[in-house]
């Protein structure tokens, strides 16, 4: 009998998780049962993925750089990566602004709904914490993001997944230095990181064995912890505009894949689908990074020289889905609260959302912090910021799941484009978790 492919197993786990979650909402004590006995399984899975994210970046990026032999190749890869990421982000923001101006979801929100959303969420700890974090980021200097990229303690940076840019900086610095000392002197350390890379990728294979059960737990918890269904329905038009924009971004990526790499876009989506489904379940690009790297390298054929740089950088600075959401959410809030947002203000949104995406933590909820910065850049009244966030807070988590899918799909697409442009897009070389099992029996 043919073995069921991983993406189908994960999809079945997601569907069963949603059905189980809805069933538990109808049972007395069902929510507590999911929280106490089901949710921890999903939490452990996410922790395992985050556990190996930093070692994977460290090992794969040093291996990728040390394999280049020629430092000028790294410069070419770096410049192309940053340039394409910025281009796709601008496309995402412009697409979001076009859709929200054409469909105008904010015009259909009644005063009663606004008041109810405000009373429910304006004082929520989630909203207030996002406002505080945005204030802290906005008060920083113009070059603060560059300053934050450079760690003063490499070990401390590696202990915090939110400091991924610092880890990338240190790793690139170390990899370049490894190249400059010559192949003979570099060989012992290079061999160590080559071996570490193989070990961490094997850990990814082992963790993915429990992925279908983990996404079941994660989705069940999302369902039982969702907010007031009536408020969700009230925001359906806004959510629909965001999801439509995100879907069109996926279409845009597949067109790029077809035109610029010659690969079948449906094949591309099939091979990257396990990473997409995990991104949807975890709402975290950082947690999904190990799986994204494994799928792109082994199943799509992107050389490690490219993927080891493009994907970790993408997980921190490429937020296409989140940036599209910024544009839609900002204009939606302006429409709902009758705040005049002229064309000049919307051009400001494009620039601010692009800059805000750089260095934003690749974790759930980071998009709302970016949104506050975007709203403040167009002169949105400070006393209405909490109300604005309250309008969209009810559907932020489900939309976060969708936009994370777009974020990692964008990362995978750009890795293919860069690999193709430097002649590093080859044939897939799939590895299984039990490839070397006979050797240790």
C-alpha positions, 0 to 999 in steps of 0.5 A, spaced: 500 500 500 502 506 498 505 510 504 500 517 505 504 523 504 506 528 510 502 534 507 496 529 507 497 527 514 498 534 517 492 536 513 488 530 516 490 532 523 488 539 522 481 538 520 480 533 525 483 538 530 478 543 528 472 538 528 474 536 535 475 543 538 468 545 535 465 539 539 469 540 545 466 547 545 459 544 546 461 540 552 461 542 559 468 542 561 471 541 554 475 547 553 479 546 560 480 539 557 483 541 551 487 546 555 490 541 560 490 535 556 491 537 548 494 543 548 501 541 551 502 536 545 502 542 540 506 547 545 512 541 546 512 540 538 513 548 537 518 548 542 522 542 539 522 546 532 524 553 536 529 548 540 533 547 533 532 553 529 538 557 532 543 550 531 540 549 524 542 557 522 549 556 525 550 550 522 547 551 515 549 558 514 557 557 516 557 550 512 553 554 506 558 560 506 565 556 507 562 552 501 562 558 497 570 558 496 569 565 493 567 571 497 564 575 491 559 569 490 556 571 497 555 578 496 551 576 489 547 572 493 546 577 499 544 583 494 539 579 490 536 576 496 535 583 499 533 586 493 528 581 491 525 581 498 524 588 498 520 588 491 515 582 493 514 586 500 512 592 496 508 588 491 504 585 497 503 592 500 500 595 494 496 589 493 493 590 500 491 597 499 488 596 492 483 591 495 481 595 501 480 601 497 476 597 492 472 593 496 472 598 502 470 593 508 470 598 513 464 602 510 459 596 513 461 596 520 456 599 524 457 604 530 454 598 535 459 593 532 465 598 533 462 600 541 462 592 542 469 591 539 471 597 543 468 595 550 471 588 549 478 589 547 480 596 548 483 594 555 485 587 553 492 586 555 494 583 548 492 590 545 495 594 551 502 590 550 502 591 543 501 599 544 507 599 549 512 595 544 510 599 538 511 606 543 518 603 545 520 601 537 518 608 535 522 612 540 528 608 538 533 612 533 533 611 525 539 606 525 537 602 531 535 596 527 542 596 525 545 597 532 540 591 534 543 586 529 550 586 532 550 582 538 555 584 544 554 577 546 553 571 541 551 566 546 546 570 549 543 572 542 543 564 541 539 563 547 533 567 544 529 566 538 527 573 537 534 575 536 535 571 530 538 577 526 544 577 531 545 570 530 545 571 523 550 577 523 555 573 528 554 566 523 556 570 517 561 574 520 564 567 523 563 564 516 567 569 512 572 569 517 573 561 516 574 563 509 579 567 510 584 563 514 584 558 508 582 551 507 587 547 511 586 551 517 578 551 517 577 544 515 577 542 522 571 547 524 568 546 517 567 538 519 564 540 525 559 544 522 558 539 517 556 534 522 552 538 526 548 540 520 547 533 518 545 532 525 540 538 526 536 536 519 535 529 522 532 532 528 527 535 523 526 529 520 524 526 527 520 532 529 516 531 523 514 524 525 509 527 530 507 533 526 500 531 524 498 529 532 501 536 534 497 540 529 491 537 531 492 539 538 494 546 536 488 547 531 483 544 537 486 549 542 485 555 537 478 553 536 476 553 543 480 559 545 477 563 539 473 569 541 465 571 541 463 568 534 458 574 533 464 579 533 468 574 528 462 574 523 461 582 524 469 582 521 468 577 516 468 582 510 475 585 513 477 578 514 475 576 507 479 582 504 485 580 507 485 572 506 483 574 498 490 579 498 494 573 501 491 568 496 493 573 490 500 573 493 500 566 493 498 566 486 503 571 484 509 567 487 507 561 483 507 566 477 514 568 479 516 560 480 513 558 473 516 564 469 523 565 472 525 558 474 521 554 469 518 549 475 511 547 475 508 551 480 503 546 483 509 541 484 512 547 488 506 548 492 506 540 493 513 540 496 512 546 500 506 544 503 508 541 509 511 547 511 505 552 509 501 547 514 505 548 520 506 555 519 498 556 519 498 551 525 504 555 529 503 562 526 511 563 527 516 563 521 521 562 526 518 555 529 517 553 521 524 555 519 527 548 520 522 545 516 522 550 511 529 549 510 528 542 509 523 542 504 527 547 500 533 544 500 531 536 500 525 537 496 525 543 491 533 542 490 535 549 492 543 548 494 545 549 501 549 555 499 543 559 497 538 556 502 542 557 508 542 565 507 536 566 504 531 563 508 534 565 515 534 572 513 527 571 510 524 569 516 526 575 520 526 581 514 521 578 509 514 579 512 510 579 505 503 577 508 504 581 514 505 587 510 499 586 506 495 585 512 498 592 515 495 596 509 488 592 509 488 593 516 490 601 517 485 603 511 480 598 514 480 602 521 481 609 518 474 607 514 471 604 520 472 610 524 471 616 519 479 618 519 481 621 512 486 617 509 489 621 502 493 618 497 499 621 500 498 617 507 497 611 503 504 612 500 506 613 507 503 606 509 507 603 503 514 606 506 513 605 513 510 598 512 516 596 508 521 599 513 517 596 519 518 589 516 525 589 517 527 586 524 520 585 526 520 578 530 518 572 527 513 570 532 505 570 533 502 577 534 508 581 531 504 584 526 500 588 530 506 592 533 507 593 526 500 596 525 501 601 530 507 604 527 504 604 521 498 608 523 502 613 527 506 614 521 499 617 517 497 621 523 492 617 526 490 620 533 493 617 539 487 616 543 484 612 538 489 607 537 487 602 542 480 602 539 483 601 532 486 595 534 480 593 538 476 593 531 481 587 528 483 584 535 478 578 534 480 576 528 488 577 529 490 570 531 486 566 525 489 572 520 496 571 523 495 564 521 494 565 514 499 571 513 504 566 516 503 561 510 504 567 505 511 569 509 514 562 509 511 561 501 515 568 500 521 565 503 521 559 499 520 562 492 525 567 493 530 562 495 528 558 488 529 565 484 536 567 487 538 559 486 536 559 479 540 566 478 546 563 481 546 556 478 544 553 484 537 550 483 538 543 482 535 536 483 531 534 489 535 529 494 530 527 499 532 524 505 528 520 510 529 519 518 531 512 517 536 512 512 542 510 516 538 506 521 541 499 518 548 502 520 546 503 528 542 496 529 
